[in-house]
Amino acid sequence: MNHIVELELGFKFRSYQFSLAFIFAIEEINRNTHILPNTSLGFELYNVKSNQLDILQETLLFLTGMGINIPNYTCRRENKAAALLTGTAWETYAHVGRLLNLYKYPQLTFGRFDTILSDRGQFSSLYQTAPRDTFLSHGIVILMVHFSWTWVGLVLIDDHNGAEILSHVRGEMDRNRVCVAFVEMIPDNWINSGYKSRTSYRQILKSSANVIFIYDVTKSLYGIILYISIHSITWKVWIIKSQWDVSTDVPFFIFDPFHGSLIFAQHHAEISDFRKFIQIYKPSTYPEDHILALLWKRYFNCSFSGPDCKSLVNCLPNASLEMLPGNALEMDMSEESYNVYNSVYAVAHSLHEMTLKQVEIHPHGNGEVNTYHWELHPYLKTIHYKNGAGKIMVLDSQRKLDAEYDILNLWNFPDGLRQKIKVGTFSQKAPQGQELFLSDHMIQWPIAFTELPRSVCSESCVPGFRKSPQEGKVACCYDCIHCPDNEISNETYMDHCVRCPESHYANTEQNHCLQKAVTFLSYEDTLGKALTYLALGFSALTVGVLGVFVKYHHTPIVKANNQALSYILLITLMFSFLCPLLFIGHPTTASCILQQSTFAVLFTVAHSTVLAKSITVVLAFKVTVPGRLIRWIMISRAPNLIIPVCTLIQLVLCGVWLSTSPPFIDSDAYSEHGHIIIICNKGSTVAFHSVLAYLCSMALGSYTMAYLSRNLPDTFNEAKFMTFSMLVFFSVWVTFLPVYHSTKGKLMVATEVFSILASSAGLLGCIFFPKCYIILFRPHRNVLYHVRNKVPPRGKMGLTAYSMYF
């Protein structure tokens, strides 16, 4: 008979299930004719207290045998234990492992996988049954992301495992934009953990985090669990990596604060016969189990009888472990119990392979196989077997598979229900984005929550707002501020707003970009209509003035200042008033070019005409003794040549402008909210301002000539009127430049149109309205006799000047 020994840490129902799984596996193997035929496995159970002295003492008792403790000696003669199984606590398997390593004694641990224990230099005789927890941190953080929990507290044991899981969890949280609200590291010993538990409890109460992750619940955390339970902290969601049954270890006073917790448990195959085994596991069939007898006495009103006080009488009929109150003992195999089950199978298969090997070496033996415990190592290292559920198992840490997880929801409301319900799974092997599967509707949350719990440092920024980090705080703590103009955010938790394309604009809520409407200064607009009516009205008025001059062409006032120049100026002004119509309507390439060139040429003709009229007046009145040259200039009307010369110069300027950087169709997407304005771009701003400067220089020349003749006889003398017209022109265009450059879109176009109309109206009104007034309403002043009677006493010179002027 070969023995397998299990060391246990204290009595709990959870630990008791380990023992049941241990016995169940041994009995299942003994019934199996394909594993160790003609050989039965036996076992020993050691209950170890949680201190280093007791752990080492129990280990030495096991090594020595016979209930005595003598290091380096063994009192066993036969049926020596083939291997030792150690419990879930680090202090158990680490201390035991270092001691057993001296004796090359096989040790199998059924607790969580520990990377330190994979060091074959320190633990050459130790094997771990549990799968790796490589992706545990990723799974837990994916769960947080699934529920939008971005503000989470961490409670860990202050040992190498706690430091390792903290590093992994923090890395995953950073990658998934989940922030650590606080980290509480509890000392890994009972004495020092008491004070730390009180301070950690206060931190948990103070923190705004509603979700807290607890890794590896051990006795060191018992103090903080007790604080939480006594004060009924029912407004926290606990994520636990453990099968530790909080509902059976802690007395709850009002409500179970761990109701609604989410537990990550390693997925394992279901051992259906285990439940049946627990149902038939009774003192009558296993009388050597003294703990079982005590449970029957406590919960089923049994009493001891007989001379040895081992017989139970007056028990509840049909009593079984399944009937323990509050589901104290889980009927389904936990992940640690499953590891116990696999550990037994690993030793059994290794013994089986070793036995077969020895039979091959000694085929003619008597059937007895003498083995030493260290001979089992080569088989344990390479074992590759199927357990009772048909699952492939290995012990080599390099070939171990990564664990998959069942997500369990703890139900304990009302108190005593104590059920763990599977609500989801996590598998790294699943396609990306489908690793986590959850049945959200099945989850019961802590009783303080009536809906899905939220755990955030700052509430999410709704669409139309963006996050603004709070100085000195983590990224999850932020303020929400409005998006800037024409920028949107159409999702929550956006760090930056997105600018709408030029063809779109942000709606009022700034969560959506809307298509901009294309617009321009059209004839349908109120402004466009007003400017159109003004242009047509002034043009018609100019035609009327021209008609008056044509009708009264024989009168002295019409003949004064060169009748032909007056006709040229009136015709030019008529077209100048019609020029703004090129600025109204949908811009085209042709209209953009014609706008500026037509405006420039017409105003050049108008100003050159005024300049010619001004020079004529000066020559007529300023020459004291008219010589033959002056008389020839006046008679030949040489000043009229100014018009084609000045116009030619302007045409050259416009030609250079149009050949180098002509005006073109452009769009303005920013001046008017929600609209794209189609406008004509000037092309070269230098050329545009050069044209204006040239017009202003001619106006200045006209103003100078008119100013010089301001004190001349005013009968039929229009010098003063031309002076006023030039002042109006200067006032309009000097005002135009700053206004034009401070406006955008359609207003810019309207400003230029209005300036053209105003300056043209200034010329028309100041020069021709006084003459029309005399022609139409004071005809008695429009006769040569009246003029000559007003000649000043200068004698012949004045009369000669009037003769030349006419």
C-alpha positions in Angstrom: 0.0 0.0 0.0 1.2 3.5 -0.9 0.4 6.5 1.2 -0.4 10.0 0.2 -0.3 12.6 3.0 -2.2 15.9 3.1 -1.3 18.8 5.4 -4.2 21.1 6.2 -4.3 24.6 7.8 -7.0 24.9 10.5 -10.6 23.7 10.3 -13.1 25.5 8.0 -15.8 24.1 5.9 -13.8 25.1 2.9 -10.8 23.2 4.2 -13.0 20.2 5.1 -14.1 20.0 1.5 -10.4 19.6 0.6 -10.3 16.5 2.8 -13.4 15.1 1.2 -12.0 15.6 -2.3 -8.8 14.0 -1.2 -10.6 10.9 0.1 -13.0 10.8 -2.8 -10.1 10.8 -5.3 -8.3 8.0 -3.5 -11.4 5.8 -3.3 -12.1 6.5 -7.0 -8.6 5.4 -8.0 -8.7 2.3 -5.8 -11.9 1.3 -7.7 -10.2 1.9 -11.0 -8.6 -1.3 -12.4 -6.6 0.6 -15.0 -4.6 2.5 -12.4 -2.3 0.6 -10.0 -4.1 -2.7 -10.3 -3.7 -4.9 -7.2 -2.5 -1.9 -5.3 -4.4 0.3 -2.9 -3.7 3.9 -2.0 -3.8 4.9 1.7 -3.5 8.3 3.2 -2.8 10.3 6.3 -4.3 13.8 7.2 -2.4 16.4 9.3 -4.2 19.4 10.6 -1.6 22.3 10.9 -1.9 25.5 12.8 -1.0 28.8 11.2 2.5 29.4 12.5 5.9 28.4 11.3 6.8 26.3 14.4 3.7 24.1 14.1 4.1 23.7 10.3 7.7 22.5 10.6 6.9 20.3 13.6 4.0 18.5 11.8 6.3 18.0 8.8 9.0 16.4 10.9 6.4 14.2 12.5 5.4 13.1 9.1 9.0 12.4 8.1 9.9 10.6 11.3 6.6 8.6 11.7 5.3 6.8 14.7 4.2 10.1 16.3 7.7 11.2 17.3 9.8 14.0 16.1 13.4 13.1 15.4 15.1 15.0 12.5 16.9 13.0 9.9 15.4 9.7 11.2 12.5 7.7 10.0 10.7 5.1 12.2 8.5 3.8 9.3 9.2 0.3 8.2 6.7 -0.1 5.4 3.9 1.7 3.6 5.9 4.9 3.4 4.2 7.9 2.0 4.8 8.4 -1.7 4.2 12.1 -1.7 3.0 15.0 0.4 0.1 17.3 -0.6 0.2 20.8 1.1 -2.6 23.4 1.5 -3.4 26.8 0.0 -1.5 29.0 2.4 2.0 30.3 1.3 3.5 29.8 4.8 2.5 26.1 4.6 3.9 25.0 1.2 6.9 27.4 1.3 8.3 26.3 4.7 7.4 22.6 4.0 8.9 22.8 0.6 12.3 24.0 1.8 12.4 21.2 4.3 11.2 18.5 2.0 13.7 19.7 -0.6 16.5 18.4 1.7 15.1 14.9 1.6 14.0 15.0 -2.1 10.5 14.3 -1.0 7.8 14.9 -3.6 5.5 17.7 -2.6 2.4 18.8 -4.5 0.6 22.1 -3.7 -3.1 22.6 -4.5 -3.1 26.4 -3.8 -2.8 29.1 -6.4 0.1 29.0 -8.9 3.1 30.9 -7.5 6.0 31.9 -9.8 8.5 31.7 -7.0 7.7 28.0 -6.5 8.7 27.4 -10.1 12.3 28.1 -9.2 13.7 24.6 -9.4 16.8 25.8 -7.5 14.9 26.5 -4.3 12.0 24.0 -4.7 13.3 21.1 -6.8 10.9 18.6 -5.2 7.8 20.8 -5.4 5.1 20.6 -8.1 2.1 22.9 -8.5 -1.2 21.5 -9.7 -3.1 24.8 -10.3 -3.0 26.4 -13.7 -1.3 29.7 -14.3 -3.2 33.0 -13.5 -1.4 34.8 -16.4 -4.5 36.6 -17.6 -6.3 37.1 -14.3 -5.5 40.8 -14.1 -6.6 41.3 -17.7 -9.9 39.5 -17.0 -10.6 41.6 -13.9 -9.9 44.9 -15.6 -12.0 43.8 -18.6 -14.9 43.3 -16.1 -14.3 46.8 -14.8 -14.4 48.2 -18.3 -17.6 46.3 -19.1 -19.4 48.0 -16.2 -17.6 51.4 -16.8 -16.0 51.2 -13.4 -13.0 53.6 -13.7 -12.3 54.3 -10.0 -11.4 51.1 -8.1 -9.7 50.4 -4.8 -7.2 47.6 -4.2 -6.7 45.5 -1.1 -3.8 43.1 -1.2 -1.5 41.1 1.0 1.9 42.7 1.5 4.0 39.9 0.1 5.6 38.9 -3.2 2.3 37.7 -4.6 0.6 41.0 -3.6 3.4 43.0 -5.2 3.2 41.0 -8.4 -0.6 41.2 -8.8 -0.4 44.9 -8.0 2.0 45.4 -10.8 -0.1 43.4 -13.3 -3.4 45.0 -12.3 -2.0 48.5 -12.4 -0.6 47.9 -15.8 -3.9 46.6 -17.2 -5.8 49.4 -15.5 -3.5 52.0 -17.1 -3.9 50.4 -20.5 -7.7 50.5 -20.2 -7.9 53.9 -18.6 -9.1 52.7 -15.2 -7.7 54.5 -12.2 -6.6 53.2 -8.8 -8.5 55.0 -6.0 -6.3 53.6 -3.3 -4.0 50.7 -2.5 -4.1 49.0 0.9 -1.3 46.4 1.5 -2.1 44.3 4.6 0.9 42.7 6.4 1.2 39.0 5.9 0.9 38.1 9.6 -1.9 38.1 12.1 -0.2 40.3 14.7 0.7 43.3 12.4 -2.4 43.0 10.3 -4.8 44.1 13.1 -3.8 47.8 13.3 -3.5 48.0 9.5 -7.0 46.5 9.1 -8.4 49.4 11.2 -6.7 52.1 9.0 -7.6 50.2 5.8 -11.2 50.0 6.9 -11.3 53.8 7.4 -9.7 54.3 3.9 -12.4 52.1 2.4 -15.1 54.1 4.1 -13.6 57.4 3.1 -13.0 56.5 -0.5 -15.5 57.4 -3.2 -14.7 54.2 -5.0 -17.7 51.8 -4.9 -15.8 48.9 -6.3 -12.9 47.2 -4.4 -10.7 44.3 -5.6 -9.5 41.9 -2.9 -6.9 39.4 -4.0 -6.1 36.2 -2.1 -8.3 36.4 1.0 -6.3 34.8 3.9 -6.3 35.0 7.6 -4.3 38.2 7.4 -7.4 39.9 5.9 -9.7 38.4 8.5 -9.6 41.7 10.6 -10.6 44.0 7.8 -13.3 41.5 6.7 -14.6 41.6 10.3 -14.7 45.4 10.4 -16.6 45.5 7.1 -19.1 42.9 8.4 -19.7 44.5 11.8 -20.4 47.9 10.2 -22.5 46.4 7.4 -20.8 48.3 4.5 -23.4 47.4 1.9 -22.6 50.1 -0.6 -19.4 48.5 -2.0 -19.0 46.0 -4.7 -16.3 43.4 -4.0 -14.3 41.7 -6.7 -12.7 38.7 -5.1 -10.1 36.2 -6.5 -10.7 33.4 -4.1 -13.1 30.7 -3.2 -13.0 31.8 0.4 -16.5 31.6 1.6 -17.0 34.9 3.5 -20.6 33.9 4.3 -19.5 31.0 6.5 -16.4 32.4 8.2 -17.8 35.8 9.5 -20.8 36.4 11.7 -23.0 39.0 9.9 -25.1 41.2 12.2 -27.7 42.8 9.9 -26.9 42.3 6.2 -24.1 40.4 4.5 -21.8 43.1 3.1 -20.5 40.6 0.6 -23.8 39.9 -1.0 -23.5 40.8 -4.6 -19.8 40.2 -4.8 -18.2 39.0 -8.0 -15.8 36.1 -7.6 -13.2 35.0 -10.2 -12.9 31.2 -9.9 -10.7 29.0 -12.1 -12.9 27.0 -14.5 -12.7 23.3 -14.0 -14.5 20.2 -15.2 -17.5 19.1 -13.2 -17.0 16.0 -11.1 -20.6 14.7 -11.0 -19.9 11.8 -8.6 -18.5 14.2 -6.0 -21.9 15.4 -5.0 -23.1 11.8 -4.5 -20.1 11.1 -2.4 -20.8 14.0 -0.1 -24.4 12.8 0.2 -23.4 9.3 1.4 -20.5 10.6 3.5 -21.8 9.8 7.0 -20.5 8.8 10.4 -21.9 5.3 9.9 -19.8 4.7 6.8 -16.7 6.7 7.9 -16.6 6.2 11.7 -12.8 7.2 11.8 -13.7 10.8 10.8 -14.1 12.4 14.2 -14.8 15.9 12.7 -17.8 14.3 10.9 -19.1 12.9 14.2 -18.8 16.4 15.8 -20.8 18.0 12.9 -23.5 15.4 13.4 -23.7 16.0 17.1 -23.8 19.8 16.6 -26.3 20.1 13.7 -28.4 17.0 13.9 -29.0 16.6 17.7 -27.0 13.4 17.9 -25.5 12.1 21.2 -22.5 9.8 21.8 -23.0 6.4 23.3 -21.1 3.2 23.8 -18.0 2.6 25.9 -15.7 4.5 23.6 -18.2 7.4 23.0 -17.9 6.9 19.3 -21.4 5.7 18.5 -24.1 8.3 17.6 -27.7 7.8 18.5 -30.9 9.8 18.3 -29.8 11.6 15.1 -32.1 13.3 12.7 -33.3 10.7 10.2 -31.6 10.8 6.7 -29.2 13.5 7.9 -26.4 14.3 5.4 -23.8 17.0 4.9 -26.1 18.5 2.3 -28.5 19.4 5.1 -26.1 21.6 7.0 -27.8 25.0 7.7 -27.0 27.9 5.4 -25.4 25.7 2.8 -22.3 25.7 5.0 -20.6 23.1 2.9 -20.6 23.5 -0.9 -21.8 20.4 -2.7 -19.9 21.2 -5.9 -16.1 20.9 -6.0 -14.3 24.2 -5.5 -11.2 25.1 -7.6 -8.8 24.2 -4.7 -10.7 20.9 -4.1 -10.4 20.2 -7.9 -6.6 20.8 -7.5 -6.5 18.3 -4.6 -8.4 15.8 -6.8 -5.9 16.3 -9.6 -2.9 16.1 -7.3 -4.0 12.6 -6.1 -4.4 11.5 -9.7 -0.9 12.9 -10.6 0.7 10.8 -7.8 -1.3 7.7 -8.7 -0.4 7.9 -12.4 3.3 8.5 -11.6 3.3 5.5 -9.3 1.6 3.5 -12.0 4.2 4.5 -14.6 7.0 3.8 -12.2 5.6 0.4 -11.3 5.3 -0.5 -15.0 8.9 0.6 -15.6 10.2 -1.6 -12.7 8.2 -4.6 -13.9 9.9 -4.1 -17.3 13.3 -4.1 -15.6 12.5 -7.1 -13.4 10.1 -9.2 -15.3 10.6 -12.3 -13.2 10.2 -10.6 -9.8 7.7 -11.8 -7.2 5.4 -8.9 -7.9 6.5 -6.7 -5.1 8.0 -3.4 -6.0 10.3 -1.6 -3.6 10.5 2.1 -4.4 11.9 5.2 -2.8 10.2 8.5 -2.7 12.9 10.3 -4.7 12.5 7.8 -7.6 9.0 9.3 -8.2 10.4 12.7 -9.5 11.2 11.8 -13.1 7.6 10.6 -13.5 6.1 13.6 -11.8 8.1 16.0 -14.0 6.9 14.4 -17.3 3.5 13.2 -16.3 0.8 13.8 -18.8 -2.5 12.2 -17.8 -6.3 12.3 -17.8 -8.1 12.9 -14.5 -11.4 11.3 -13.6 -13.3 13.9 -15.7 -11.2 13.1 -18.8 -9.2 16.3 -18.7 -5.5 16.4 -19.7 -3.3 17.5 -16.8 0.4 18.2 -16.5 2.6 19.3 -13.6 5.5 20.8 -15.5 5.3 24.6 -15.0 6.7 25.2 -18.4 3.9 23.3 -20.1 1.0 24.4 -18.0 -2.0 26.0 -19.6 -3.3 29.4 -18.6 -6.5 29.3 -16.5 -9.9 30.2 -17.7 -12.4 31.6 -15.2 -15.9 31.3 -14.1 -17.4 34.5 -12.7 -19.6 33.8 -9.7 -22.1 36.1 -8.0 -22.5 35.7 -4.3 -26.1 35.6 -3.2 -26.7 35.9 0.5 -29.9 38.0 0.9 -31.8 37.1 2.9 -28.9 36.0 5.2 -28.4 32.3 5.1 -29.1 31.8 1.4 -25.4 31.5 0.6 -25.4 30.6 -3.0 -22.7 31.2 -5.6 -24.3 31.6 -9.0 -22.3 31.4 -12.2 -23.1 34.6 -14.2 -20.3 34.6 -16.7 -16.9 33.4 -18.0 -13.6 34.8 -19.1 -11.3 33.0 -21.6 -8.3 34.5 -23.2 -8.6 32.0 -26.0 -11.9 33.5 -27.2 -11.7 36.0 -30.2 -10.7 39.5 -29.3 -13.5 41.5 -27.8 -15.4 38.3 -26.8 -13.1 37.1 -24.0 -15.7 38.2 -21.4 -19.2 36.8 -21.4 -21.6 38.0 -18.7 -25.3 37.5 -18.1 -25.9 41.0 -16.6 -29.5 40.3 -15.8 -28.6 37.5 -13.5 -26.3 39.5 -11.3 -27.6 40.6 -7.9 -25.9 43.8 -6.6 -25.3 44.8 -2.9 -28.6 45.8 -1.3 -27.6 49.5 -1.2 -27.8 49.6 -5.0 -31.1 49.6 -6.9 -29.4 49.7 -10.3 -26.0 49.0 -11.8 -23.4 50.4 -9.4 -21.2 53.3 -10.6 -17.7 53.8 -9.5 -16.1 56.9 -11.0 -14.0 59.7 -9.7 -15.8 62.2 -11.9 -19.1 61.7 -13.7 -18.8 61.2 -17.4 -18.8 64.3 -19.7 -22.0 64.2 -21.8 -21.8 64.9 -25.5 -20.9 68.6 -26.1 -18.4 68.6 -23.3 -14.8 67.4 -23.0 -12.6 66.4 -20.1 -10.3 68.8 -18.4 -7.8 67.2 -16.1 -7.7 68.3 -12.4 -4.3 69.5 -11.4 -2.4 67.0 -9.3 -4.9 64.2 -9.7 -5.1 61.0 -11.8 -6.6 61.0 -15.3 -10.0 59.7 -14.1 -10.6 62.9 -12.0 -11.5 65.7 -14.3 -13.9 68.6 -14.9 -16.2 68.8 -17.8 -16.0 71.9 -20.0 -17.9 73.0 -23.1 -16.4 72.3 -26.5 -15.0 75.4 -28.2 -17.0 77.0 -31.1 -17.5 74.8 -34.1 -16.2 71.7 -32.2 -18.2 68.8 -31.1 -18.0 65.7 -28.9 -20.6 63.0 -29.7 -19.5 60.5 -27.1 -18.9 60.4 -23.4 -15.4 60.4 -21.8 -13.9 62.4 -24.7 -10.5 64.0 -24.0 -10.7 66.3 -26.9 -13.5 67.9 -29.0 -13.4 67.3 -32.8 -13.6 70.3 -35.1 -16.4 70.2 -37.7 -15.2 70.2 -41.4 -15.4 73.5 -43.1 -18.6 72.4 -44.9 -20.3 71.7 -41.5 -21.0 73.6 -38.3 -21.7 72.4 -34.7 -25.3 72.4 -33.5 -26.4 74.2 -30.4 -25.7 71.1 -28.2 -22.3 70.7 -29.9 -22.8 67.0 -30.3 -23.3 66.8 -34.0 -22.0 68.6 -37.2 -24.7 69.9 -39.5 -24.3 70.7 -43.2 -23.8 74.4 -43.8 -26.1 76.2 -46.2 -24.4 77.8 -49.2 -25.2 81.5 -49.4 -24.1 84.8 -51.0 -25.3 88.4 -51.4 -28.4 87.6 -53.6 -31.2 89.6 -55.0 -33.6 87.8 -52.7 -31.8 89.0 -49.5 -33.1 92.1 -47.8 -29.7 93.7 -48.1 -29.3 92.7 -51.7 -32.8 94.0 -52.6 -32.0 97.4 -50.9 -28.7 97.8 -52.7 -30.3 96.8 -56.0 -33.0 99.3 -55.6 -30.5 102.0 -54.7 -28.3 101.2 -57.7 -31.3 101.2 -60.2 -32.7 104.3 -58.6 -29.5 106.3 -58.8 -28.9 105.1 -62.3 -32.4 106.2 -63.3 -31.8 109.6 -61.6 -28.6 110.0 -63.6 -30.5 109.3 -66.8 -33.0 112.0 -65.8 -30.2 114.5 -65.2 -28.7 113.6 -68.5 -32.1 114.2 -70.1 -32.4 117.6 -68.5 -28.9 118.6 -69.8 -29.7 117.3 -73.3 -33.0 119.2 -73.4 -31.4 122.5 -72.2 -28.1 122.0 -74.0 -28.3 125.5 -75.5 -28.5 127.3 -72.2 -25.3 128.9 -70.7 -25.2 126.8 -67.5 -25.1 123.6 -69.6 -22.4 125.0 -71.9 -20.3 126.1 -68.9 -17.3 123.9 -68.0 -17.2 122.0 -71.2 -20.6 120.5 -72.2 -19.0 117.4 -73.6 -17.3 116.6 -70.3 -20.5 116.9 -68.5 -22.1 114.4 -70.8 -19.2 112.0 -70.4 -19.3 112.3 -66.6 -23.1 111.7 -66.5 -22.9 108.6 -68.7 -20.0 107.3 -66.6 -21.9 107.8 -63.4 -24.9 106.0 -64.9 -22.8 102.9 -65.5 -21.0 103.4 -62.1 -24.5 103.1 -60.4 -25.1 99.9 -62.4 -21.7 98.5 -61.5 -22.8 97.2 -58.1 -25.2 94.8 -59.8 -22.0 92.8 -60.7 -21.5 92.3 -56.9 -25.0 90.9 -56.3 -26.0 87.4 -57.2 -24.1 84.1 -57.3 -20.4 84.9 -58.1 -18.8 83.5 -61.2 -15.3 83.8 -62.6 -16.5 86.4 -65.1 -18.4 88.5 -62.6 -15.4 88.4 -60.1 -13.1 89.8 -62.8 -15.6 92.3 -64.1 -16.4 93.6 -60.6 -13.0 95.1 -60.0 -12.0 96.0 -63.5 -15.3 97.7 -64.3 -15.3 99.6 -61.0 -11.7 100.7 -61.6 -12.2 101.9 -65.2 -15.5 103.7 -64.6 -14.2 105.6 -61.6 -11.0 106.4 -63.5 -13.1 107.9 -66.3 -15.2 109.8 -63.8 -12.3 111.2 -61.9 -10.3 112.1 -65.0 -13.4 113.9 -66.3 -13.6 115.9 -63.0 -9.9 116.6 -63.3 -10.3 117.9 -66.8 -13.2 120.1 -65.8 -11.1 121.5 -62.9 -8.1 122.3 -65.1 -10.4 124.0 -67.6 -11.8 126.3 -64.8 -8.3 127.1 -63.6 -7.0 127.9 -67.0 -10.1 130.0 -67.8 -9.9 132.3 -64.7 -6.3 132.3 -63.6 -4.7 133.5 -66.8 -4.3 137.3 -66.6 -3.3 138.0 -70.1 -4.3 135.0 -72.3 -1.5 134.3 -74.8 -1.8 132.5 -78.0 -0.9 129.1 -76.4 -3.5 129.4 -73.6 -6.1 130.5 -76.1 -5.2 127.6 -78.3 -5.5 125.1 -75.4 -8.9 126.5 -74.5 -10.1 126.5 -78.0 -8.8 123.1 -78.9 -10.0 121.6 -75.6 -6.7 120.0 -74.9 -7.6 119.2 -71.2 -10.0 116.5 -72.5 -6.9 114.4 -73.4 -6.5 113.8 -69.6 -9.4 111.3 -69.8 -7.9 108.8 -72.3 -4.4 109.1 -70.8 -5.6 108.5 -67.2 -7.9 105.7 -68.3 -5.0 104.0 -70.3 -2.9 104.1 -67.2 -5.7 102.4 -65.2 -6.1 99.8 -67.9 -2.4 99.0 -67.7 -2.7 98.5 -63.9 -5.8 96.3 -64.3 -4.0 94.3 -67.0 -1.1 93.6 -64.7 -3.5 92.7 -62.0 -5.5 90.3 -64.1 -2.5 88.6 -65.6 -0.6 88.0 -62.3 -3.3 87.3 -59.7 -6.8 87.8 -60.9 -9.9 87.7 -58.7 -11.4 84.3 -58.2 -14.4 82.6 -56.6 -13.8 81.9 -52.9 -15.8 80.7 -49.9 -16.0 82.0 -46.4 -17.1 79.2 -44.0 -16.5 81.1 -40.7 -18.1 84.6 -41.0 -21.7 83.5 -40.7 -22.7 80.6 -38.4 -24.2 77.7 -40.3 -23.4 79.2 -43.7 -20.8 79.0 -46.4 -20.6 82.4 -48.1 -19.6 82.4 -51.7 -17.6 85.5 -52.4 -15.1 86.9 -54.9 -11.5 87.0 -53.6 -9.6 90.0 -54.8 -6.6 87.9 -55.8 -3.8 90.4 -55.2 -4.6 92.7 -52.4 -1.6 94.8 -53.4 -3.2 95.3 -56.9 -6.6 96.2 -55.4 -5.1 98.8 -53.1 -2.9 100.1 -55.9 -6.1 100.7 -58.0 -7.7 102.6 -55.1 -4.5 104.6 -54.5 -4.5 105.6 -58.2 -8.1 106.7 -58.0 -7.4 108.7 -54.8 -4.4 110.4 -56.5 -6.7 111.6 -59.3 -9.3 112.7 -56.8 -6.6 114.6 -55.0 -5.5 116.3 -58.2 -9.1 117.2 -59.0 -9.6 118.5 -55.4 -6.4 120.6 -55.7 -7.5 122.2 -59.0 -11.0 122.9 -57.7 -9.6 124.3 -54.5 -7.4 126.8 -56.4 -10.5 128.1 -58.2 -12.8 128.3 -55.2 -12.7 132.2 -55.0 -13.4 132.7 -58.7 -16.8 134.2 -59.8 -19.4 131.6 -58.9 -21.9 132.2 -61.7 -21.7 129.0 -63.8 -18.5 128.1 -61.9 -18.8 124.6 -60.5 -15.3 124.5 -58.9 -16.8 124.7 -55.4 -19.2 121.8 -56.2 -16.3 119.7 -57.5 -14.4 120.5 -54.3 -17.3 119.2 -52.2 -17.7 116.1 -54.5 -14.0 115.2 -54.0 -14.4 115.7 -50.2 -17.4 113.3 -50.2 -15.3 110.8 -52.3 -12.4 111.0 -49.8 -14.7 110.6 -46.8 -16.4 107.6 -48.3 -13.2 105.7 -49.3 -11.2 106.6 -46.3 -14.0 105.2 -44.2 -14.3 102.2 -46.5 -10.9 100.8 -45.8 -11.2 100.1 -42.0 -14.8 99.1 -42.3 -14.0 96.7 -45.2 -11.2 95.0 -43.4 -13.2 94.6 -40.2 -16.2 92.9 -41.8 -16.6 89.4 -43.2 -18.7 87.6 -45.8 -21.7 89.3 -47.3 -21.2 92.5 -45.2 -17.8 92.9 -46.8 -19.4 92.8 -50.3 -22.2 95.1 -49.2 -19.6 97.6 -47.8 -17.9 97.8 -51.1 -21.2 98.2 -53.0 -22.4 100.9 -50.6 -19.1 102.8 -51.0 -19.4 102.7 -54.8 -22.9 104.0 -54.6 -22.1 106.7 -52.0 -19.1 108.0 -53.8 -21.0 108.0 -57.2 -23.9 109.8 -55.5 -21.5 112.3 -54.1 -20.3 113.2 -57.6 -23.8 113.3 -59.0 -25.3 115.4 -56.2 -22.5 117.9 -55.6 -21.8 118.7 -59.3 -25.1 118.4 -61.1 -28.0 118.9 -58.6 -27.2 122.6 -58.2 -27.3 123.1 -62.0 -30.5 121.2 -62.3 -32.0 123.4 -59.6 -31.2 126.5 -61.6 -32.3 125.0 -64.9 -35.6 123.8 -63.6 -36.5 126.2 -60.8 -34.5 129.4 -61.5 -34.5 129.7 -65.3 -34.0 133.5 -65.0 -30.5 133.0 -63.8 -29.7 130.7 -66.7 -29.2 133.6 -69.3 -26.0 135.2 -70.6 -27.4 138.7 -69.9 -27.6 137.9 -66.2 -24.1 136.7 -66.2 -22.6 139.7 -67.8 -24.5 142.1 -65.5 -22.7 140.3 -62.6 -19.2 140.7 -64.1 -16.9 142.2 -61.5 -15.2 145.5 -62.2 -12.1 144.0 -63.7 -12.7 145.4 -67.1 -11.8 143.5 -70.1 -10.0 140.6 -68.5 -13.2 139.3 -66.8 -15.2 139.4 -70.0 -12.5 137.7 -71.9 -12.3 134.9 -69.4 -16.0 134.3 -69.6 -15.8 134.2 -73.4 -13.1 131.6 -73.3 -14.9 129.6 -70.6 -18.0 129.2 -72.6 
